[in-house]
Amino acid sequence: MVHALLKQLKKRRKQLGLKQIDMMMRIGVSRQQYQRLESKGNPRLDTLELIAKGLKCELMLIPKEKVNAVIAVLENVEAALKSGQNPSSQTITNKTKNLSDDPWQNLLEDDQ
């Protein structure tokens, strides 16, 4: 699990066009510290929060049974953006609003 997380951090950093040295200014750790963390580290939660902020990301806990749904939504939005379409901001706003009104909606499959 830690290895997958570290791969995601590196991938995101590269997507943003950042080098490890750039993280020094963004999160306040030296290049060597960040390099060690990215390659074999086990960051504390507060460090992980700093890194996420520096990489313009959010930390989330997603229930395992919802991971595929989250991935599908992200892939659909990404595909729409790549094809030059603008995903309906109204649809996204409505989904976000519904989720923010009730963040636990559909979390437990048998609750209705």
N, C-alpha and C positions, 0 to 999 in steps of 0.2 A: 504494500500500500504506500509506504513512504517513497519507494522508488518511482511509482507512477506519479506521485505528487511532484517529485523533483523534476521528472520529465516534463510535466505540464508547466512548471515554473520556467524552465529553460525555453520551452516552445513559445510561451507567451512573451518572454523577454525578446526573443528573436523576431516574433511577429511585430513587435513594437520598434524593431530596428535598434535595440539597445545592446550595448556590450556590458560585460560584467562590471567594468569600471564605472559605467553610468549609474549603477545601482548605489554607489557610494553617495552620490548627491541626492538620490531619490529617497534612500532609507537610512543613510548614516552608518553604513558598514563598509569596511575596506574591501577592495577587490578580492584580496586573498580570503577574507572571511566569507564573502558571498560565493566565491568559487568553491570553497570547501563545503558550504551549505548546499549549493546546487548539485555538487557531485556525490556527496555521501552524507549529507547532514541529516539531522533529525530536529528540525526547528521547534522551538517552544511556540505556543499559541500566540503570544504577543509579537514574536519575531515574524511569524507567518502572517499576522495581520498587517504588519509594516510592509512586508514584501508584497502582499496583495494590493495594498494601497499604492505602492510604487509601480506596480504593473497594471494599474487601473482595473483591478478585479475585485470581486466580492467573494468572501468565504461563505459557503453554504453547506448545510447538512441536508442531503436529499435522501429520503427513504429509498431503500434498494428497489422496492417495487415501483417507484416513480422515476427511476433513472432513465429508462428507455423513453418515457414520455418527454422528459426534459430534453434529452438529446434530440429527439425528433423535432421538437419546437425550435431548438437552436439551429438545427440543420435546415429546416424550412425557411427560417428568416435569413440565414446565410445564403441559401440558394437564391432566394428572391433578390437579395441585394446584389449578388454576383451577376444575375441576369438583367440587372438594370431596373428591376421592378422595385417599387417602394411598398414594402409590406404595409398593409392598411394600419395606419397609426390609430384609427378608431378601434379596430379589432384588438390591437395590442393594448391600447388604453383600457378597453373593456375587460380584457383578461387580467390585466394588472390590477384594475380596480376591484374586480371580483376576488382576486387572490388577497389583496390588501384588506378587503372587508372581512374576509374569513380565510386566514392563512392555513387553517386546518382542513379546509374543504377537501373532501374525497381522500383524506389521508388514510382513514381506516375504511377499507373497502365495504365492510358490512354495515357501517353506520349510515342510516338514511332516514 
